[in-house]
Amino acid sequence: MMPRDATAADAGAIAAFWNPQIRATAVTFNAVEKSVTEIVTLISTRQEAGQAFMVVEVEGQVAGFASYSQFRAGVGYARTMEHTIILAPAAIGRGLGRSLMAAIEAHARGQGVHSMFAGVSGENAAGIAFHAAIGYVPVAVLHQVGFKFGRWLDLHLMQKLL
């Protein structure tokens, strides 16, 4: 259950647990499902940029991923990243999220990253609690910046200095 670098072969499994969350929850503000091709491109783009895209498996099946990329464009933000972490429902509560986050944070430190952000939906209380439990502190609430399911959604920014 140790995280490993994602490969193109993992994209189908990632789509299988990510797309239902895109389709049915406000965990992500994105309303457009990810194609396998888009996920393959995302994996390679992040890894070629020196950023992590890692997966964790349960019984040989990809059950979660975490990745990061630069928080905002421009050289002044080169040491500040924002991450994404998504777990399959069956993987939640098994320590896999903590393992993934520890792995991408270690990777980021190795790349000279100083600050990592989490942007968590205000409707994702479990995500906010998870990030707080692993050392992320609330720094801002951006009110009504997302729109999905016919309603406005708040984004909670949480930060950890690496």
N, C-alpha and C positions, 0 to 999 in steps of 0.2 A: 504494500500500500504506500510505497514511497513515490513521491511525484517524479515524473520524468519529462523530458522535452517532448512536446507534441510533434507528431508527424502528419503528413497529408492523409495517411491511412486512418487517422483518428477523426477526421472531419465528419464522417457520416454518423458516428456515435455521438459526437458533440451536438450536431444538428438535432438528433433524436431527443435529447433532453433540454436543449436550449430553446428550440422553436415552440414547444408547448408553453414555456414560460413567457415567451414573447407574445404568443397568441392569447393567453388566458390570464396573465397577471400584470400588475403594475410594478413588479420588481425592476423591470426595464421600461423605459418610456418609449423605446422603439416598438413600432407596431408592424414592422416588415420583417417577416421571417428570413433567416439566413440560409442561403443555398450551400450545398457542400462545397461548391467551387469558391464561393465567397469566404468560407471558413478556411479552406486550403490557402487562399491568398492572404488572409489575415495572419495565419500561422507563419507563413514564410516571410511576410513583410516585417512582422515584429522581430522574428529571429534574425533576419538579415540586418536589421537596425541595431542589433545588440541588446534587444529587449526580450524578456522571457515570455514564452507561451508554453505552459506546462499542463500536464494532465495527471490524474490519479486513477488507478484502476481498483475495482473490487471483483474478485474472482475472474480476472482476465478481461473484464469489460470496463471501458472508460466510463467513469462515474462522476467526473467533475473536471473543470479546468480553471486556471487562473492565468492572467496575462497582465502586462502593463505597457503603457506608452506615455510619451511626453504629455504632461498636463495641459500646456498651451504651447503654441508655436513660438519659435524664436529662441535665439541662443541664450537669453537670460533665464529661460526656464529649463535648460538642458539637464539640470540635476533635480528636477521635480517631476514626478510621474503620477499617473492615475491608474488604478488597477480595475480589473473586472474579475469577478469570481462567480462561477455558476456551478451548482451541484445538481446532479439528478436527485429527485425526491428521496429515493431509497438510500442515498449516501449521506443525508443530513443527520447530524447528531452522532457521527461515528469518528469525529476527529479529523476527517479528511480535509475540511476547510482550513483548519489550523495548519495542517501539514502543507497544503498548497501555499498558504500565505507565507509560512516560514521559508519555503523554498524560493518563492519569487522575491521576497524581501532580501534573502541572502544573495540572490543573483543581482538584484538592484544595487546592494551595497558594493558588490564586486565591480560594478560598472561606475561607481562613484556617485550614485544617487544619494541625495541628502534627505529628500522629503517624498512621502508617498501619500496620495489622497485616495479616499473612497468617496464616491458620489452615490448615496443610498436614497432610494425612494422613501418619502415620508410614510408611505403605506407599508413599508417593509420593516416592521418593528424587530423582527428576528435578525435582519441584516444589521440594523443599528446596534442591537445588543451584542451580536457577534463581533463587530468591529471594536466596540468598547472593550470587550473581554480580551482582545488581543492587543490592546494598547493604543487604539486610535481615539483621538479626542475630538469632540464636536468643535468646529470653528465657524460654521455659518449654516443658516437655513435660507435657501433661495426659494422664495415663495412663488408658487404658481408658474414655474418655468417649464414644466412638462404638461403635455395634454394627451390624454389617452382615455378611451372608454367614455368620451363625452364630458370629461371633467379635468380640472386643473390639478396638477400634482406638485408637491414641494420636493425639493432636492436637499438632502442633508449632506453637507461636506464635512468629512472627518479626516484628520491628518495624523500621521505618525512620522516623527523624525527618526531616520534610520541611523 
